[in-house]
Amino acid sequence: MRAWLATGAALLALMTGYYFVVPDAKVFAEPALARTLFFHVPNAFLATLFLFAAGWLGYRFLRTGQPRYDRGVAAATELGLLFSVLTLVTGIFFSRVQWGDWWHWDPRQTSFLMVVLLFAAALALRTGLSDGDRRSRACAAYSLAIVLPATFLTFVFPRLPAVKQASFHPTQTIAEGQLDAWYRVGMYGTFLALAVFAVGLYRLRVKISEAEAWTKDYGLDTTLDGSSAPAGVGRLVVVPQESRPPTEGA
């Protein structure tokens, strides 16, 4: 886990340095700021991958009922929301510098905003239900259910002929290879760096969830009289060696 995070951080630092040496992209209105694509496109890729991951893990939970899949759904949903918000923010900045306004109601912008809202609703559902089993099943079912509409909004809707004609989004510029090798290396390299870092974040989030479940199972989140410990109050608990959770060597 620590190795994933450290490697991802090192790669991100390397790609940030690359950002400052790559030449300007002449096919955009503001060539110097086209480098925003280095972060915008990889974030979109990762948000989509976590969307599919959450759906698959939700399916596995509904089939097996194993808590590890529920923890995976929670982690994938949180990271999917994070990367989708980063995609939207970098897209808004790109819209401002290349098209002259923060928000154009471009079909591609609007469709991805809906994807962000789908992720946000998944997180709201998890925080809004108090019953553990009901929450797990509802979140798993929702994560699986949104895969189809999110796939349509991400891959199908932007490629409809009428939408392509009305959109400013440089999807075809990228797909048709109009960016030179400098920019392809920048986008794919940043995607690799972010993907490695995201795996570390995912593993860390799952470990935190496992630790929370373990402390709850052993009653370590309560005081001696069975009530919850006051905020900011620590207490010493002696745990038998054989009851302690396994530690990760990474």
C-alpha positions in Angstrom: 0.0 0.0 0.0 2.7 2.5 1.0 4.7 1.4 -2.0 1.8 2.1 -4.4 1.3 5.6 -2.9 5.1 6.4 -2.9 5.5 5.2 -6.5 2.4 7.1 -7.6 3.6 10.3 -5.9 7.0 10.0 -7.6 5.5 9.5 -11.0 3.2 12.4 -10.5 6.1 14.6 -9.6 7.9 13.4 -12.8 4.9 14.2 -14.9 4.5 17.6 -13.3 8.0 18.4 -14.4 7.2 17.1 -17.9 4.3 19.6 -18.0 6.7 22.5 -18.0 9.0 21.3 -20.8 6.4 20.1 -23.3 5.9 22.4 -26.3 2.6 24.3 -26.8 -0.2 22.5 -28.7 -0.9 24.7 -31.8 -4.4 23.3 -32.5 -6.0 25.1 -29.5 -7.0 28.8 -29.0 -4.6 29.0 -26.1 -1.7 26.7 -27.0 0.2 27.2 -23.7 -2.7 26.0 -21.6 -3.6 23.0 -23.6 -1.5 21.1 -21.1 -4.6 21.0 -18.9 -5.5 17.9 -20.9 -2.6 16.1 -19.1 -4.8 16.0 -16.0 -8.3 16.4 -17.4 -8.3 13.3 -19.6 -6.6 10.9 -17.1 -9.0 11.9 -14.3 -12.0 11.1 -16.6 -10.5 7.7 -17.4 -10.1 6.9 -13.7 -13.6 8.1 -12.8 -14.9 5.8 -15.4 -12.8 2.8 -14.2 -14.0 3.3 -10.6 -17.6 3.5 -11.9 -17.2 0.1 -13.4 -15.3 -1.2 -10.4 -18.1 -0.1 -8.0 -20.7 -1.8 -10.2 -18.7 -5.1 -10.3 -18.1 -5.1 -6.6 -21.7 -4.3 -6.0 -22.7 -7.3 -8.1 -20.3 -9.5 -6.2 -21.7 -8.3 -2.8 -25.3 -9.0 -3.9 -24.2 -12.5 -5.0 -22.1 -13.4 -1.9 -23.0 -10.9 0.8 -19.3 -10.8 1.8 -18.4 -7.5 3.7 -15.1 -7.1 1.7 -17.1 -6.4 -1.4 -19.2 -3.7 0.4 -16.0 -2.1 1.6 -14.8 -2.1 -2.0 -18.0 -0.5 -3.2 -17.6 2.3 -0.7 -13.9 2.9 -1.6 -14.6 2.8 -5.3 -17.5 5.2 -5.0 -15.5 7.7 -3.0 -12.6 7.7 -5.4 -14.9 7.7 -8.4 -16.5 10.9 -7.0 -13.1 12.4 -6.3 -11.8 11.8 -9.9 -15.1 12.8 -11.5 -15.0 16.2 -9.6 -11.4 16.7 -10.6 -12.4 16.0 -14.2 -15.2 18.5 -14.0 -13.0 21.2 -12.4 -10.2 20.8 -14.9 -12.8 20.8 -17.7 -14.3 24.1 -16.4 -10.8 25.6 -16.4 -10.2 24.3 -19.9 -13.5 25.8 -21.0 -12.6 29.2 -19.7 -9.2 29.5 -21.3 -10.0 27.8 -24.6 -13.7 28.8 -25.2 -13.9 32.0 -23.2 -16.4 31.1 -20.5 -16.4 28.9 -17.4 -19.5 27.0 -18.4 -21.0 26.7 -22.0 -23.7 24.1 -21.3 -21.7 22.1 -23.8 -23.4 18.7 -24.2 -20.2 17.0 -23.1 -19.9 19.2 -20.0 -23.5 18.6 -19.1 -23.4 14.9 -19.6 -20.4 14.5 -17.3 -22.0 16.7 -14.7 -24.8 14.1 -14.6 -22.1 11.4 -14.0 -20.8 13.4 -11.1 -24.3 13.7 -9.6 -24.7 9.9 -10.0 -21.6 9.4 -7.9 -22.7 12.0 -5.4 -26.1 10.3 -5.0 -24.3 7.0 -4.3 -22.3 8.6 -1.5 -25.4 10.3 -0.1 -27.2 7.0 -0.1 -24.4 5.4 1.9 -24.4 8.2 4.5 -28.2 8.5 4.6 -28.9 4.9 5.8 -28.1 3.8 9.3 -29.0 0.1 9.1 -25.7 -1.7 8.1 -27.1 -4.5 6.0 -29.8 -2.4 4.4 -27.2 0.2 3.5 -24.8 -2.3 2.0 -27.4 -3.9 -0.2 -28.9 -0.6 -1.3 -25.5 0.8 -2.2 -24.5 -2.3 -4.0 -27.7 -2.3 -6.0 -27.4 1.4 -6.8 -23.7 1.1 -7.9 -24.7 -1.7 -10.3 -27.8 0.1 -11.6 -26.0 3.3 -12.6 -23.4 1.6 -14.8 -25.8 1.6 -17.8 -26.9 5.2 -17.7 -23.4 6.4 -16.8 -22.0 4.4 -19.7 -24.5 6.0 -22.1 -23.6 9.5 -20.8 -19.9 8.9 -21.1 -19.5 6.9 -24.3 -22.7 7.0 -26.4 -24.3 10.4 -25.9 -21.2 12.5 -26.8 -20.8 10.5 -30.0 -24.3 11.1 -31.3 -24.1 13.0 -34.6 -26.2 16.0 -33.4 -24.3 16.2 -30.1 -20.9 16.1 -31.9 -21.9 19.0 -34.1 -23.1 21.1 -31.2 -20.1 20.3 -28.9 -16.9 22.3 -28.4 -15.3 19.3 -26.6 -12.0 18.2 -28.2 -13.0 14.5 -28.2 -12.3 14.1 -31.9 -9.0 16.0 -31.7 -7.7 13.4 -29.3 -9.3 10.4 -31.0 -8.1 11.3 -34.4 -4.5 11.7 -33.2 -4.3 15.5 -33.9 -2.1 15.9 -30.8 1.6 15.2 -31.3 3.6 12.6 -29.4 4.5 15.0 -26.6 0.9 15.3 -25.6 0.1 11.6 -25.9 3.0 10.8 -23.6 1.8 13.5 -21.2 -1.7 12.2 -21.0 -0.9 8.5 -20.9 2.0 9.1 -18.5 -0.2 11.1 -16.1 -2.8 8.4 -16.3 -0.3 5.8 -15.3 0.9 8.0 -12.4 -2.6 8.7 -11.2 -3.7 5.1 -11.6 -0.8 3.8 -9.4 -1.6 6.5 -6.8 -5.3 5.7 -7.0 -4.6 2.0 -6.3 -2.7 3.0 -3.2 -5.6 5.2 -2.1 -8.1 2.4 -2.7 -6.1 -0.1 -0.7 -5.7 2.4 2.1 -9.4 3.2 2.2 -10.3 -0.5 2.3 -7.8 -1.0 5.2 -9.4 1.8 7.1 -12.8 0.3 6.6 -11.5 -3.1 7.8 -10.0 -1.5 10.9 -13.2 0.3 11.7 -15.2 -3.0 11.4 -12.6 -4.8 13.6 -12.8 -2.2 16.3 -16.6 -2.3 16.2 -16.6 -6.1 16.3 -14.4 -6.2 19.4 -16.2 -3.3 21.1 -13.2 -1.0 21.1 -15.4 2.0 20.1 -17.2 2.0 23.4 -16.3 2.7 27.1 -16.3 0.1 29.8 -20.0 0.8 30.6 -21.0 0.1 27.0 -21.5 3.8 25.9 -19.6 5.5 23.2 -16.4 7.3 24.3 -16.8 11.2 24.4 -15.2 13.0 21.5 -11.5 13.8 22.1 -11.2 11.2 24.9 -8.7 8.4 24.5 -8.5 5.3 26.6 -6.1 2.4 27.0 -7.3 -1.0 25.8 -5.3 -4.2 26.1 -6.0 -6.6 23.2 -4.9 -10.2 23.3 -2.2 -11.0 20.7 -4.3 -13.7 19.0 -7.2 -11.2 18.6 -5.3 -8.6 16.8 -5.8 -8.0 13.1 -3.1 -9.1 10.7 -0.7 -6.3 9.7 0.4 -5.6 6.1 4.0 -5.8 5.3 3.8 -3.4 2.4 
